[in-house]
Amino acid sequence: MKYITLAENIKDTSVIGIGCMRIGSKEKKEVEEIIRTALDCGINFFDHADIYGRGRSEELFGQVLKENPELREKIVIQSKCGINMGMYDFSKEHIINSVNGILERLNTDHLDSLLLHRPDVLMEPQQVKEAFSELYESGKVKSFGVSNMNRFQMELLQNCLPYRLTANQLQLSLAHTPLIDEGINVNTGWDNGIVRTSGTLEYLRLKDIVLQTWSPLQYGMFQGIFIDNENYSELNNQLQILADQYGVTKDTIAYSWLLRLPQKVQVITGTTTPARIVNAAKAADIELTARQWYDLYKAAGNRLP
Ligand SMILES: NC(=O)c1ccc[n+]([C@@H]2O[C@H](COP(=O)([O-])OP(=O)(O)OC[C@H]3O[C@@H](n4cnc5c(N)ncnc54)[C@H](OP(=O)(O)O)[C@@H]3O)[C@@H](O)[C@H]2O)c1
């Protein structure tokens, strides 16, 4: 496993993280198995949100922590808030109430990282600053980041904050590449040259902010995975060639494609299957060549100008 520094005041985090969005329907013992399998592979990072399973995902995870308190110091826990029953809400009151709920459900006294889940157009950065300051000074949250924001939204917020934003969690997979497409197709007049993220990929690299990639195997918005999907036959052929070459499975190669980006990347996998967690962990040990990376990008249906 490889580790990166997400924030100076928390322990280094594995480049593969376990997304907990889909654990809410599991049994407690299955959640414990997910945590222990991850730790056995060197994965110490767990990503939550207050809305996952309407709080059930955090609750189950928290029950495991309560019964196994020694686990807490081995792991880095991140959660998110800012989605409030059909709207986005970065008010001070909502952020603070959300974090209190998160800590109670997770049975922990602090979060290592808190992300604002989706940009709130009505946000007042001053309110976010006050909320973050209260949470930081009380020791409830150690570091702060965002999710699904472009660079200007980040700058608007950062301008007002005494804390460095450490991460931006964005959708990125071989079958969902707007972050990458706009940089490859600058000034082409082609549709994938349309600027959808305002150079956010390059901005994160420039500022040394961690790019956390959500839904690393999905296409569309939770429409399904591209692995073994007949609509992505060329991509699956290319993945299989590399999987055979490296002695791994196709999902491992798909994660290593994300990790090959030349900046700080954390892949947030959503699998709840222990064997697939092991596959994900193996991606940290594979460094694709630049040619392999571009071949996969093209096999996913992209052309180069
Ligand atoms: N910030 C945001 O707005 C945002 C949005 C969405 C998600 N997220 C985060 O990103 C995490 C990952 O999202 P996701 O669950 O959509 O990602 P994903 O890893 O692309 O998809 C996981 C799903 O694919 C299934 N799957 C089937 N074959 C698989 C294989 N070979 N390997 C791995 N999985 C396979 C898994 O099933 P099994 O469980 O049966 O293996 C699971 O249902 C979430 O848990 C959450 O933490 C963040």
PDBQT file of the ligand as one rigid body, heavy atoms in Angstrom, charges set to zero:
ROOT
HETATM    1  N1  LIG A 401     -18.832  12.835  -2.995  1.00  0.00    +0.000 N 
HETATM    2  C1  LIG A 401     -19.858  12.363  -3.658  1.00  0.00    +0.000 C 
HETATM    3  O1  LIG A 401     -20.730  13.100  -4.146  1.00  0.00    +0.000 OA
HETATM    4  C2  LIG A 401     -19.987  10.879  -3.812  1.00  0.00    +0.000 A 
HETATM    5  C3  LIG A 401     -20.970  10.334  -4.654  1.00  0.00    +0.000 A 
HETATM    6  C4  LIG A 401     -21.025   8.950  -4.765  1.00  0.00    +0.000 A 
HETATM    7  C5  LIG A 401     -20.134   8.143  -4.082  1.00  0.00    +0.000 A 
HETATM    8  N2  LIG A 401     -19.213   8.701  -3.248  1.00  0.00    +0.000 N 
HETATM    9  C6  LIG A 401     -18.234   7.876  -2.512  1.00  0.00    +0.000 C 
HETATM   10  O2  LIG A 401     -17.590   7.021  -3.425  1.00  0.00    +0.000 OA
HETATM   11  C7  LIG A 401     -17.706   5.680  -2.972  1.00  0.00    +0.000 C 
HETATM   12  C8  LIG A 401     -17.699   4.757  -4.136  1.00  0.00    +0.000 C 
HETATM   13  O3  LIG A 401     -18.849   4.971  -4.961  1.00  0.00    +0.000 OA
HETATM   14  P1  LIG A 401     -19.533   3.734  -5.707  1.00  0.00    +0.000 P 
HETATM   15  O4  LIG A 401     -19.967   2.739  -4.726  1.00  0.00    +0.000 OA
HETATM   16  O5  LIG A 401     -20.523   4.289  -6.654  1.00  0.00    +0.000 OA
HETATM   17  O6  LIG A 401     -18.242   3.197  -6.499  1.00  0.00    +0.000 OA
HETATM   18  P2  LIG A 401     -17.821   1.944  -7.334  1.00  0.00    +0.000 P 
HETATM   19  O7  LIG A 401     -16.685   1.329  -6.622  1.00  0.00    +0.000 OA
HETATM   20  O8  LIG A 401     -17.580   2.449  -8.723  1.00  0.00    +0.000 OA
HETATM   21  O9  LIG A 401     -19.063   0.955  -7.363  1.00  0.00    +0.000 OA
HETATM   22  C9  LIG A 401     -19.236  -0.012  -6.367  1.00  0.00    +0.000 C 
HETATM   23  C10 LIG A 401     -20.357  -0.921  -6.793  1.00  0.00    +0.000 C 
HETATM   24  O10 LIG A 401     -19.935  -1.715  -7.894  1.00  0.00    +0.000 OA
HETATM   25  C11 LIG A 401     -20.131  -3.103  -7.583  1.00  0.00    +0.000 C 
HETATM   26  N3  LIG A 401     -19.151  -3.965  -8.238  1.00  0.00    +0.000 N 
HETATM   27  C12 LIG A 401     -19.430  -4.913  -9.121  1.00  0.00    +0.000 A 
HETATM   28  N4  LIG A 401     -18.319  -5.522  -9.571  1.00  0.00    +0.000 NA
HETATM   29  C13 LIG A 401     -17.314  -4.976  -8.943  1.00  0.00    +0.000 A 
HETATM   30  C14 LIG A 401     -15.925  -5.195  -8.981  1.00  0.00    +0.000 A 
HETATM   31  N5  LIG A 401     -15.343  -6.075  -9.779  1.00  0.00    +0.000 N 
HETATM   32  N6  LIG A 401     -15.186  -4.473  -8.171  1.00  0.00    +0.000 NA
HETATM   33  C15 LIG A 401     -15.736  -3.555  -7.392  1.00  0.00    +0.000 A 
HETATM   34  N7  LIG A 401     -17.069  -3.291  -7.323  1.00  0.00    +0.000 NA
HETATM   35  C16 LIG A 401     -17.846  -4.000  -8.105  1.00  0.00    +0.000 A 
HETATM   36  C17 LIG A 401     -20.035  -3.165  -6.072  1.00  0.00    +0.000 C 
HETATM   37  O11 LIG A 401     -20.712  -4.339  -5.664  1.00  0.00    +0.000 OA
HETATM   38  P3  LIG A 401     -20.238  -5.155  -4.367  1.00  0.00    +0.000 P 
HETATM   39  O12 LIG A 401     -20.439  -4.259  -3.211  1.00  0.00    +0.000 OA
HETATM   40  O13 LIG A 401     -21.195  -6.304  -4.386  1.00  0.00    +0.000 OA
HETATM   41  O14 LIG A 401     -18.814  -5.581  -4.585  1.00  0.00    +0.000 OA
HETATM   42  C18 LIG A 401     -20.751  -1.886  -5.686  1.00  0.00    +0.000 C 
HETATM   43  O15 LIG A 401     -22.158  -2.055  -5.750  1.00  0.00    +0.000 OA
HETATM   44  C19 LIG A 401     -18.994   5.673  -2.141  1.00  0.00    +0.000 C 
HETATM   45  O16 LIG A 401     -19.041   4.609  -1.225  1.00  0.00    +0.000 OA
HETATM   46  C20 LIG A 401     -18.885   7.005  -1.448  1.00  0.00    +0.000 C 
HETATM   47  O17 LIG A 401     -18.023   6.886  -0.340  1.00  0.00    +0.000 OA
HETATM   48  C21 LIG A 401     -19.125  10.050  -3.123  1.00  0.00    +0.000 A 
ENDROOT
TORSDOF 0
